[in-house]
Amino acid sequence: MSRVDTTRPAAPGYDELVPSRYALKVGDIDVLVISDGVLPISPTTLATNAAEAELTAWLGEMFLPKELIDWPLNVAVVRSGGRTVLVDSGLGTEFPGFPRAGQLAARLDAAGIDPASVTDVVLTHLHMDHIGGLLVEGLRGRLRQDLRVHLASAEAEFWAAPDFSRTDMPAPVPDVLRTTAARFLEVYRGQLRPFEREYEVAPGVLIRRTGGHTPGHSIVRLESGSDRLTFAGDAVFQCGFDKPEWHNGFDHDPEESTRVRIRLLRELASTGEQLVATHLPFPSVCHVADAGSGTFRFVPVVWDH
């Protein structure tokens, strides 16, 4: 994990004033959460079914601006049983409208992770902010030829003819999502390892399809000894704890997304295991507490320095 020393900003080993990676262990499994940067997004996208006054009040309570907010992008590197697993790949650098995202390749280098050491990639789904990093030469050309890319069969099938009828995205986005997913499937077709319901990628590293956000959306469950952690992808957003019934504009099935989110948050509140999600504030490692009345609390872990 990077550390901060504002009195010696140029000192060797202190390369960032704002840390972009956070290391933790789940039993014998090593986990590194990496920030791919942030995306600007309209707050209304977080709550397409909420009243304007309710959304405005929530933004105020969270000290967030009303016009445009920064949406974090987190990915993870997991090491278990001799395998190195990349969970999602961020946005990549081919979208000039998002200059503060697409940092994965540089931050893997900063963390001392050779892309050629990655044996497996797990994709929660095929939205461009989860697959774009694998399409840029800064990363793609450095990956091994026998790389295995795991995703739900339902996800690959959906993007053959995607349906955006129930989403609420800005006008250019569906076309960009469609073309990026099609390109990804073409580039990596020979390396895809689709699964139906769940698949163990490495010892204690299980990918499980939830559906909802997209038909093949999946989460990653880590378990070693008595320790557990869930990488939830886009099943949980920042507002999803106290407003779990709010629909996200990128949800392809908003009602099912809500059911998936509430079911997952109830389970995590019950087990006490740790949660990481793509769009929670970095490093996003937290616990879930039951707040009553069908709502939950985000409880950040104390950083282990």
C-alpha positions as CSV (number, residue, x, y, z in Angstrom):
1,M,0.0,0.0,0.0
2,S,1.3,3.5,-0.8
3,R,1.9,5.8,2.1
4,V,1.8,9.6,2.3
5,D,4.6,11.9,3.5
6,T,3.8,15.5,2.7
7,T,7.1,16.7,4.2
8,R,9.2,14.7,1.7
9,P,7.1,14.4,-1.5
10,A,10.1,13.4,-3.6
11,A,11.4,10.7,-1.2
12,P,12.0,7.3,-2.7
13,G,9.0,5.0,-2.1
14,Y,6.5,7.8,-1.6
15,D,5.3,8.1,-5.1
16,E,1.7,9.3,-4.5
17,L,0.1,11.9,-2.3
18,V,-3.2,10.1,-2.8
19,P,-2.8,6.3,-2.4
20,S,-4.3,4.3,-5.3
21,R,-3.8,0.8,-4.0
22,Y,-4.7,-1.0,-0.8
23,A,-3.5,-4.5,0.2
24,L,-5.3,-6.9,2.6
25,K,-5.4,-10.6,3.3
26,V,-8.5,-12.9,3.3
27,G,-7.0,-15.8,5.2
28,D,-4.3,-17.1,2.9
29,I,-5.6,-15.1,-0.1
30,D,-3.8,-11.9,-1.0
31,V,-6.0,-9.0,-2.3
32,L,-4.9,-5.7,-3.8
33,V,-7.6,-3.2,-4.5
34,I,-6.5,-0.7,-7.2
35,S,-8.2,2.6,-8.1
36,D,-8.7,3.0,-11.9
37,G,-9.6,6.6,-11.2
38,V,-13.0,8.4,-11.2
39,L,-15.7,9.1,-13.7
40,P,-17.9,12.2,-13.8
41,I,-21.6,11.3,-13.6
42,S,-24.9,13.0,-13.2
43,P,-26.3,12.3,-9.7
44,T,-29.7,11.6,-11.3
45,T,-28.2,8.4,-12.8
46,L,-27.9,7.0,-9.3
47,A,-31.6,7.3,-8.6
48,T,-33.8,7.3,-11.7
49,N,-36.9,6.4,-9.7
50,A,-36.3,8.9,-6.8
51,A,-38.1,12.2,-6.3
52,E,-35.9,15.2,-7.1
53,A,-36.3,16.5,-3.6
54,E,-35.3,13.2,-2.0
55,L,-32.2,12.9,-4.2
56,T,-31.2,16.5,-3.4
57,A,-31.6,15.8,0.3
58,W,-29.5,12.7,0.1
59,L,-26.7,14.5,-1.8
60,G,-26.7,17.2,0.8
61,E,-26.4,14.6,3.6
62,M,-23.5,13.0,1.9
63,F,-21.8,16.3,1.1
64,L,-21.9,15.6,-2.6
65,P,-22.5,18.2,-5.3
66,K,-25.9,18.4,-7.0
67,E,-24.7,18.8,-10.6
68,L,-21.9,16.3,-11.2
69,I,-20.2,13.8,-8.9
70,D,-17.1,11.7,-9.1
71,W,-17.9,8.0,-9.5
72,P,-15.0,5.8,-8.2
73,L,-13.7,2.9,-10.3
74,N,-12.1,0.0,-8.3
75,V,-10.6,-3.2,-9.6
76,A,-8.8,-6.0,-7.7
77,V,-5.9,-8.4,-8.0
78,V,-6.3,-11.6,-6.1
79,R,-3.6,-14.2,-5.5
80,S,-4.5,-17.7,-4.4
81,G,-3.1,-21.2,-5.0
82,G,-0.4,-20.0,-7.5
83,R,-2.9,-18.1,-9.6
84,T,-3.1,-14.3,-10.1
85,V,-6.6,-13.2,-10.8
86,L,-7.6,-9.7,-12.1
87,V,-11.1,-8.8,-11.2
88,D,-12.4,-6.3,-13.9
89,S,-10.0,-4.0,-15.7
90,G,-11.4,-0.4,-15.4
91,L,-12.2,1.9,-18.3
92,G,-9.0,2.0,-20.4
93,T,-7.6,5.1,-22.1
94,E,-9.7,5.2,-25.3
95,F,-12.4,7.5,-24.0
96,P,-11.0,11.1,-24.0
97,G,-14.1,12.4,-22.2
98,F,-12.9,10.6,-19.0
99,P,-9.3,11.8,-18.5
100,R,-9.2,10.8,-14.8
101,A,-10.0,7.2,-15.4
102,G,-8.2,4.4,-17.2
103,Q,-5.2,4.2,-14.8
104,L,-5.0,0.4,-14.3
105,A,-1.9,-0.3,-16.5
106,A,0.2,2.4,-14.8
107,R,-0.9,1.4,-11.4
108,L,-0.2,-2.3,-11.9
109,D,3.4,-1.2,-12.8
110,A,3.5,1.0,-9.7
111,A,2.4,-1.9,-7.6
112,G,5.1,-4.1,-9.1
113,I,2.6,-6.4,-10.8
114,D,3.7,-7.7,-14.3
115,P,0.6,-8.1,-16.4
116,A,2.2,-11.3,-17.8
117,S,1.8,-12.8,-14.3
118,V,-2.0,-12.6,-14.5
119,T,-3.3,-16.0,-15.1
120,D,-7.0,-15.3,-15.0
121,V,-9.4,-12.4,-15.5
122,V,-12.8,-12.4,-13.9
123,L,-15.4,-10.0,-15.4
124,T,-18.4,-9.0,-13.3
125,H,-20.1,-7.8,-16.6
126,L,-19.2,-6.2,-19.9
127,H,-19.9,-2.5,-19.4
128,M,-17.1,-0.5,-20.8
129,D,-15.8,0.7,-17.4
130,H,-15.1,-3.0,-16.5
131,I,-13.5,-4.2,-19.7
132,G,-11.9,-1.2,-21.4
133,G,-8.6,-1.7,-19.7
134,L,-8.1,-5.0,-21.4
135,L,-8.5,-3.4,-24.8
136,V,-5.7,-0.8,-24.6
137,E,-2.2,-1.8,-25.8
138,G,-0.7,-0.6,-22.6
139,L,-2.1,-3.7,-21.0
140,R,-3.5,-6.0,-23.7
141,G,-0.1,-6.5,-25.4
142,R,1.6,-7.5,-22.2
143,L,-0.8,-10.2,-21.2
144,R,0.0,-13.9,-21.5
145,Q,-1.3,-15.9,-24.5
146,D,-2.9,-18.5,-22.3
147,L,-4.9,-16.0,-20.2
148,R,-8.3,-17.3,-19.2
149,V,-11.2,-14.8,-19.1
150,H,-14.1,-15.8,-17.0
151,L,-17.6,-14.4,-17.4
152,A,-21.2,-15.7,-17.2
153,S,-22.6,-17.3,-20.3
154,A,-25.7,-15.2,-20.0
155,E,-23.5,-12.1,-20.2
156,A,-21.8,-13.1,-23.4
157,E,-25.2,-14.0,-24.9
158,F,-26.8,-10.7,-23.9
159,W,-24.2,-8.6,-25.6
160,A,-24.8,-10.4,-28.9
161,A,-28.0,-8.3,-29.1
162,P,-28.2,-6.0,-26.0
163,D,-31.5,-4.5,-24.9
164,F,-31.4,-1.0,-23.4
165,S,-35.1,-0.5,-23.2
166,R,-35.2,-0.4,-19.4
167,T,-32.0,1.7,-18.8
168,D,-31.8,5.4,-18.4
169,M,-28.4,6.4,-19.8
170,P,-27.2,9.6,-21.6
171,A,-27.8,9.3,-25.3
172,P,-24.3,8.4,-26.5
173,V,-23.7,5.7,-23.9
174,P,-25.7,2.7,-25.2
175,D,-23.9,2.8,-28.6
176,V,-20.5,3.0,-26.9
177,L,-21.4,0.2,-24.5
178,R,-22.6,-1.9,-27.4
179,T,-19.5,-1.4,-29.7
180,T,-17.0,-1.8,-26.8
181,A,-18.6,-5.1,-25.7
182,A,-18.7,-6.4,-29.3
183,R,-15.1,-5.5,-29.8
184,F,-14.1,-7.2,-26.5
185,L,-15.9,-10.4,-27.3
186,E,-14.2,-10.5,-30.7
187,V,-10.7,-9.8,-29.3
188,Y,-10.9,-12.3,-26.5
189,R,-13.3,-15.0,-27.9
190,G,-10.6,-17.6,-27.9
191,Q,-9.7,-17.0,-24.3
192,L,-13.3,-16.9,-22.8
193,R,-14.2,-19.4,-20.2
194,P,-18.0,-18.9,-19.7
195,F,-19.8,-20.5,-16.8
196,E,-23.5,-21.0,-16.0
197,R,-24.1,-20.3,-12.3
198,E,-20.8,-20.3,-10.5
199,Y,-17.2,-21.3,-11.0
200,E,-14.1,-21.6,-8.7
201,V,-11.4,-19.7,-10.5
202,A,-8.7,-20.4,-7.9
203,P,-8.7,-21.9,-4.4
204,G,-11.3,-20.0,-2.4
205,V,-12.1,-17.6,-5.3
206,L,-15.6,-18.2,-6.6
207,I,-17.4,-16.2,-9.2
208,R,-21.2,-16.4,-9.0
209,R,-23.8,-15.0,-11.4
210,T,-26.5,-12.7,-9.8
211,G,-28.1,-11.1,-12.8
212,G,-30.0,-7.8,-12.3
213,H,-27.6,-5.0,-13.4
214,T,-27.0,-7.0,-16.5
215,P,-28.3,-10.6,-17.2
216,G,-24.9,-12.1,-16.5
217,H,-23.7,-9.7,-13.8
218,S,-21.6,-11.6,-11.3
219,I,-19.9,-11.2,-8.0
220,V,-16.7,-12.7,-6.6
221,R,-16.7,-14.4,-3.3
222,L,-13.4,-15.0,-1.5
223,E,-13.1,-17.5,1.4
224,S,-10.1,-18.8,3.3
225,G,-10.3,-20.2,6.8
226,S,-12.8,-18.1,8.7
227,D,-12.2,-15.0,6.5
228,R,-14.6,-13.9,3.7
229,L,-14.8,-11.0,1.3
230,T,-17.2,-10.2,-1.5
231,F,-16.3,-8.1,-4.6
232,A,-19.8,-7.0,-5.6
233,G,-19.2,-5.3,-8.9
234,D,-22.2,-3.1,-9.7
235,A,-24.6,-4.8,-7.4
236,V,-24.1,-2.1,-4.8
237,F,-23.6,1.7,-5.3
238,Q,-22.9,4.4,-2.8
239,C,-26.6,5.2,-2.3
240,G,-27.5,1.5,-2.1
241,F,-27.0,1.1,1.6
242,D,-29.6,3.6,2.9
243,K,-31.6,3.8,-0.4
244,P,-31.4,0.2,-1.7
245,E,-34.6,0.6,-3.6
246,W,-33.2,3.4,-5.9
247,H,-32.7,2.3,-9.5
248,N,-29.4,3.0,-11.3
249,G,-29.7,4.3,-14.8
250,F,-27.3,1.6,-16.0
251,D,-29.4,-1.2,-14.6
252,H,-30.8,-3.3,-17.4
253,D,-33.4,-4.8,-15.1
254,P,-34.0,-2.3,-12.3
255,E,-36.4,-4.4,-10.2
256,E,-34.2,-7.5,-10.2
257,S,-31.2,-5.3,-9.4
258,T,-33.0,-4.1,-6.3
259,R,-33.8,-7.6,-5.3
260,V,-30.2,-8.7,-5.8
261,R,-28.8,-5.7,-3.9
262,I,-31.1,-6.2,-0.9
263,R,-30.5,-9.9,-0.7
264,L,-26.7,-9.4,-0.9
265,L,-26.7,-6.6,1.7
266,R,-28.8,-8.7,4.1
267,E,-26.4,-11.6,3.7
268,L,-23.3,-9.5,4.3
269,A,-24.9,-7.8,7.3
270,S,-25.6,-11.3,8.7
271,T,-22.1,-12.8,8.1
272,G,-20.1,-9.7,8.9
273,E,-17.8,-10.4,6.0
274,Q,-16.0,-7.6,4.1
275,L,-17.3,-5.9,1.0
276,V,-15.6,-4.3,-1.9
277,A,-17.5,-2.9,-4.9
278,T,-16.5,-1.1,-8.1
279,H,-18.1,2.2,-7.5
280,L,-17.8,2.7,-3.7
281,P,-15.2,5.3,-2.5
282,F,-11.7,3.9,-2.7
283,P,-10.6,1.5,-1.3
284,S,-14.2,0.6,-0.7
285,V,-13.4,-2.1,1.9
286,C,-16.2,-2.1,4.4
287,H,-18.7,-4.0,6.4
288,V,-22.4,-3.8,6.1
289,A,-24.6,-3.1,9.1
290,D,-28.4,-3.6,9.3
291,A,-29.9,-0.2,10.0
292,G,-33.5,-1.4,10.3
293,S,-36.5,-0.7,8.2
294,G,-34.9,-2.3,5.2
295,T,-31.9,-0.1,5.1
296,F,-28.2,-0.6,5.8
297,R,-25.1,1.2,6.8
298,F,-21.7,1.4,5.1
299,V,-19.0,0.8,7.8
300,P,-15.5,1.4,6.4
301,V,-12.7,-0.8,7.8
302,V,-9.8,0.8,9.6
303,W,-6.8,0.9,7.2
304,D,-4.1,-1.5,8.2
305,H,-0.9,0.5,8.0
